[in-house]
Amino acid sequence: MKQIKIAIVDDHELFREGIRLVIGQIENFEVIFDTSNGNYFLEFLRNSIPDVVLMDISMPVIDGVETTQKAIEFYPDLKVIALTMFSDTTNYTKMINAGVKGFVLKKATKFELQQAITSVFEGSIYFSQEIIKKLAFKSFSHIHGNEYLTNREIDILHLVCKGLTTQEIAEKLFISAKTVETHRSNIFLKANVRNVAGLLVWAVNNNYFSI
């Protein structure tokens, strides 16, 4: 497995040191940068792009939402995981809209952190169980029944939520990648979300997908 290069952005020094210690114990994981300030991280991106970023939400000067928005605006393929306290629900939706690929609670175990980083690195998304349950009752529109999506759209929605790529979905359903992309576009339009993280929350909230 390729070495996964990780950046940590969090304003609590002791927490960053703890994360570095944990990551240092995981094979093929390497912390290449850590900082207490979103502006310092944006400066760092000019010279080096990490594989995965662990981003605190609540920080002084420039918070995790704004830092993530600016970073992904300039580097659309950047993979960001939000680090959060369970009570920090007000910014969950903002971070999803900013483009994060996952959420991990700061109290997470070493195993869960490893799982989250690996999943996001491989192109999937990751949500701590407690967070997805909280998000399911927040600001995403609720629609009952399966009549809103076609059967084929529901099939594709399930596979998207499981982290499969367009090509993998096409091969699994024996249809073309172009057809998958058309269905994906329709699903995103109907769900009124911007990204796969938002789609996962919408799907759970509307009983199309369970975790």
C-alpha positions in Angstrom: 0.0 0.0 0.0 1.2 3.5 -0.8 2.4 5.8 2.0 -0.5 8.0 2.9 0.6 11.6 3.6 -1.5 13.4 6.1 -1.9 17.0 7.3 -3.4 18.0 10.6 -5.1 21.4 11.2 -6.2 21.9 14.7 -5.6 24.7 17.2 -5.0 22.5 20.2 -1.4 21.5 20.4 -1.8 18.6 22.7 -4.5 17.1 20.5 -2.3 17.4 17.4 0.6 15.8 19.3 -1.8 12.9 20.3 -3.0 12.5 16.7 0.6 12.5 15.4 1.5 9.8 18.0 -1.4 7.6 17.0 -0.8 8.0 13.2 2.9 7.2 13.8 1.8 3.8 15.0 0.0 3.0 11.8 1.9 1.4 9.0 2.0 3.4 5.7 0.6 6.5 7.5 2.8 9.6 7.7 2.1 13.1 9.0 3.9 15.6 6.7 2.4 18.8 8.2 0.5 20.1 11.2 -0.6 23.5 12.2 -2.9 25.4 14.5 -4.0 27.9 11.9 -6.0 27.6 8.7 -4.0 30.3 7.0 -0.7 28.5 7.6 -2.3 25.4 6.0 -3.4 27.3 2.9 0.2 28.6 2.6 1.5 25.0 2.9 -0.7 23.9 0.0 1.2 26.1 -2.3 4.2 23.8 -2.1 2.8 20.4 -1.1 -0.5 18.5 -1.3 -1.3 15.9 1.3 -3.3 12.8 0.5 -5.7 13.4 3.4 -6.3 16.4 5.7 -7.7 16.1 9.2 -9.4 19.5 9.7 -10.7 20.9 13.0 -14.0 22.8 12.6 -13.7 25.4 15.4 -10.5 27.4 15.2 -9.7 31.1 15.7 -8.6 33.4 12.9 -10.0 31.2 10.1 -12.3 28.3 11.0 -12.4 24.8 9.5 -15.4 25.7 7.2 -13.6 28.7 5.6 -10.3 26.9 5.4 -11.9 23.9 3.7 -13.8 26.1 1.3 -10.7 28.0 0.2 -8.5 24.9 0.0 -11.0 22.9 -2.1 -11.7 25.9 -4.3 -8.0 25.9 -5.4 -7.5 22.1 -5.1 -10.8 20.4 -5.9 -9.4 16.9 -5.4 -8.2 17.6 -1.9 -9.6 15.0 0.6 -10.6 16.5 3.9 -11.9 14.8 7.0 -13.6 17.0 9.6 -12.5 16.5 13.2 -15.4 17.4 15.5 -16.9 17.2 18.9 -20.3 15.5 19.1 -22.0 18.7 20.1 -20.7 20.8 17.2 -23.8 20.2 15.1 -24.2 23.8 13.8 -21.3 23.4 11.4 -21.9 19.9 10.1 -23.9 21.0 7.1 -21.5 23.8 6.4 -18.6 21.4 6.3 -20.5 19.0 4.0 -21.3 21.9 1.6 -17.6 23.0 1.8 -16.7 19.5 0.4 -15.4 17.4 3.2 -15.2 13.6 2.6 -16.0 12.5 6.1 -16.4 13.3 9.8 -14.6 11.7 12.7 -15.3 12.5 16.4 -12.3 13.6 18.4 -12.9 10.8 20.8 -12.6 8.2 18.0 -10.4 5.1 18.5 -7.2 4.5 16.7 -9.0 1.8 14.6 -11.7 4.2 13.5 -9.3 7.0 12.6 -7.3 4.5 10.5 -10.5 3.3 8.8 -11.6 6.8 8.1 -8.3 7.9 6.6 -8.0 4.7 4.5 -11.6 5.0 3.2 -11.3 8.6 2.2 -7.8 8.0 0.7 -9.3 5.3 -1.5 -12.0 7.6 -2.8 -14.9 6.7 -0.5 -16.5 8.8 2.3 -16.6 8.1 6.0 -18.9 9.2 8.8 -18.7 8.3 12.5 -21.9 6.4 13.3 -23.0 9.0 15.9 -22.6 11.8 13.5 -24.5 10.3 10.6 -27.4 9.7 13.0 -27.4 13.3 14.1 -27.1 14.6 10.6 -30.0 12.5 9.5 -32.4 14.7 11.5 -31.0 18.0 10.4 -31.4 20.4 7.5 -31.9 18.0 4.5 -35.4 17.8 3.0 -37.4 14.7 3.9 -39.3 12.7 1.3 -41.2 9.5 2.0 -41.5 6.4 -0.2 -39.5 5.3 -3.2 -41.6 7.0 -5.9 -39.3 10.0 -6.0 -36.4 8.0 -7.4 -36.7 5.4 -10.1 -35.7 1.9 -9.3 -32.5 2.3 -11.4 -31.7 5.5 -9.6 -32.2 3.8 -6.2 -29.7 1.0 -7.3 -27.1 3.6 -8.3 -27.8 5.6 -5.2 -27.0 2.6 -3.0 -23.7 2.0 -4.8 -22.7 5.6 -4.7 -23.3 5.7 -0.9 -21.1 2.6 -0.6 -18.3 4.5 -2.2 -18.2 2.8 -5.7 -16.8 4.9 -8.6 -18.8 5.5 -11.8 -16.8 2.8 -13.6 -17.3 0.3 -10.8 -21.1 1.0 -10.8 -21.2 0.6 -14.6 -19.5 -2.8 -14.4 -21.6 -4.0 -11.6 -24.9 -3.0 -13.2 -23.8 -3.9 -16.8 -24.5 -0.4 -18.1 -22.3 2.3 -19.6 -20.4 4.8 -17.5 -22.2 7.5 -19.4 -25.5 6.1 -18.3 -24.3 6.0 -14.7 -23.3 9.6 -14.9 -26.7 10.6 -16.3 -28.4 8.9 -13.4 -26.0 10.3 -10.9 -26.7 13.8 -12.1 -30.5 13.2 -11.8 -30.1 11.9 -8.3 -28.1 14.9 -7.2 -30.6 17.2 -8.8 -33.5 15.5 -7.0 -31.8 15.4 -3.7 -30.6 19.0 -4.0 -27.2 18.3 -2.7 -23.7 19.2 -3.9 -21.6 16.2 -3.2 -21.5 12.5 -2.1 -21.2 13.3 1.6 -24.4 15.4 1.3 -26.1 12.7 -0.7 -25.3 10.0 1.9 -26.9 12.1 4.6 -30.0 12.8 2.4 -30.3 9.0 1.5 -30.2 8.0 5.2 -32.6 10.8 6.1 -35.1 9.7 3.4 -34.8 5.9 4.2 -33.1 5.1 0.9 -29.9 3.9 2.6 -29.0 2.6 6.1 -25.7 2.3 7.8 
